[in-house]
């Protein structure tokens, strides 16, 4: 049964079972006060948090082909080695294993998830990936059976360091079709010492758009503090439309004002120009005449 809320102009709440017109089984209809479409149906207010996602979190520069299956796993593995560095464990690491679960395993090879794992463990951020040298780097790792793992730092003062370990993709990247309990795109990162004792284990979920969460973050139901004091906070599209009407601003103008609560107008302009530049360069590479007849990346061998 599928529970469907409907406004049945009833004076009191009631429920009824009726056959679906599509003959898909019973639909459980919950009748509420008011009439359908009149806006008088009683509804519970959703405890939504203000949307604070930045433009530069949505438009990420990174390796493709997938944000959830390529960028997300890369970021997860990079965060894992970053934490190993920050916790003073890197010098003890002799082996790292990454188990890709559910969808990350079933479609991972086609989405280059395995390659993203290697790049992330090497400490490369999505925006730093040089697509022209990825294959040669991965080939070198495979031939040598060694991988330099670590983190170089994002900001001045960040803990940083690297360590070369034995690495065999067929041994150290495990594909498991079984999904983890919280999301189809789950992965488990483990680090071991010379005695094969586990030093650290973290479960990550790639939740879409290149965003990742640890298992602890997924299970944390406490309201998240809003770190950015935005001039026009909203938690739904209807609230955003109301703001636009009240302030006589376009959607883009509201978002621009909110973005400038995080960074200066000059930084916003520079960031947007960078994103547009990367988009144009990507299109130019795809349309380059000297690549006509060459095979596209991937196992299908489709030519340009």
Secondary structure, 3 states (H helix, E strand, C coil): CEEEEEEECCCCCEEEEEECCCCCCEEEEEEECCECCCCCCCCCCCCCCCCCCCHHHHCCCCCCCCHHHHHHHHHHHHHHHHHHHHCCCHHHCCEEEEEEEEHHHHCCCCCCHHHHHHHHHCCCCHHHCCCCCHHHHHHHHHHHCEEEEEECCCCCCCCCEEEEEECCHHHHEEEECCCECCECEEEEEEEECCCCCEEEEEEEEEEECCEEEEHHHHHCCCCCCCCCCCCCCCCCHHHHHHHHHHHCCCHHHHHHHHHCCCCCHHHHHHHHHHHHHHHHHHHHHHHCHHHCCCECCCCCCCEC
